[in-house]
Amino acid sequence: MLRQGSGPPLVLLHGVLGAEGMWRRVIPLLSPHHDTIAFTALGHRGGRSPAERPTRIAHVVDDAERFLDELRLEKAHLAGNSMGGWVALELARRGRALSVCGLSPAGCWPPLVGGEARPAAMKLGRAVRDTRMGRRVLPLLAPFSRFRRWALRVTAAHGHRVSARDLVELADDLLGCAISRDLLASNEHLEPIDPLPCPITLAWSARDRIFPPAINGEIARKLMPGARFVVLDDVGHVPMIDDPALVARTILETTRVAR
């Protein structure tokens, strides 16, 4: 768990295949305003092991709610990216959120028909395979900025902005996710949230190659018609990689409305 700062509690939730370290460059920007907490989700590297397989998003939400209980937080401001955004929205549905900032939240798609696969799941599945094949030589290639940009091309617009050390950590987080196949194959989807249980911001990355704003962003707006919708310029699906300051400002705009 990463924790820094003081003030109203703010819990940060990472995306699928990630870990709490994804928020490392954002936390110092939030900590002057909030008791800022990031933890690793169920089944991910450093998180708790799942008790049930296949693991579903509902189990990840249950684990996050247990985390809030352990911290004795009846409610907290929540911010999440991708899967973490979906988890934050489900926690809000359960009455555990003071506000939610969803950064390209997952779940905003129509139900699967038959045995088809989601384009996002296919892209992430390929990323897992490529990372597994290239992990041995990654420390040799990671110091080169062009390689970092290429390696993170699916999730970031400016992958070169991460350090070589951080790229290796991201790769190990990805390979250390024990439930990646379960979640990527799941047919679950976000149900409508209307009326809103708290202030909600849907912040979509303009250069999102996993959940394009013109497709998944529009579905999200229909699922949560009362939410504030903003587009984050020049960032990819994981905006914390591209522009931590923009991410922090967007989250603080949401928490200020609730306060």
Stockholm file with secondary structure:
# STOCKHOLM 1.0

chainA/1-259         MLRQGSGPPLVLLHGVLGAEGMWRRVIPLLSPHHDTIAFTALGHRGGRSPAERPTRIAHVVDDAERFLDELRLEKAHLAGNSMGGWVALELARRGRALSVCGLSPAGCWPPLVGGEARPAAMKLGRAVRDTRMGRRVLPLLAPFSRFRRWALRVTAAHGHRVSARDLVELADDLLGCAISRDLLASNEHLEPIDPLPCPITLAWSARDRIFPPAINGEIARKLMPGARFVVLDDVGHVPMIDDPALVARTILETTRVAR
#=GR chainA/1-259 SS CEEECCSSEEEEECCTTCCGGGGTTTHHHHTTTSEEEECCCTTSTTSCCCSSSSCCHHHHHHHHHHHHHHTTCSSEEEEEETHHHHHHHHHHHTTCEEEEEEESCTTCSCCCCTTCCCHHHHHHHHHHHHHHHHGGGHHHHTTCHHHHHHHTTTTCSCGGGSCHHHHHHHHHHHHTCTTHHHHHTCCCCCCCCCSCSSCEEEEEETTCSSSCIIIIIHHHHHHCTTSEEEEETTCCSSHHHHCHHHHHHHHHHHHHHHC
#=GC SS_cons         CEEECCSSEEEEECCTTCCGGGGTTTHHHHTTTSEEEECCCTTSTTSCCCSSSSCCHHHHHHHHHHHHHHTTCSSEEEEEETHHHHHHHHHHHTTCEEEEEEESCTTCSCCCCTTCCCHHHHHHHHHHHHHHHHGGGHHHHTTCHHHHHHHTTTTCSCGGGSCHHHHHHHHHHHHTCTTHHHHHTCCCCCCCCCSCSSCEEEEEETTCSSSCIIIIIHHHHHHCTTSEEEEETTCCSSHHHHCHHHHHHHHHHHHHHHC
//
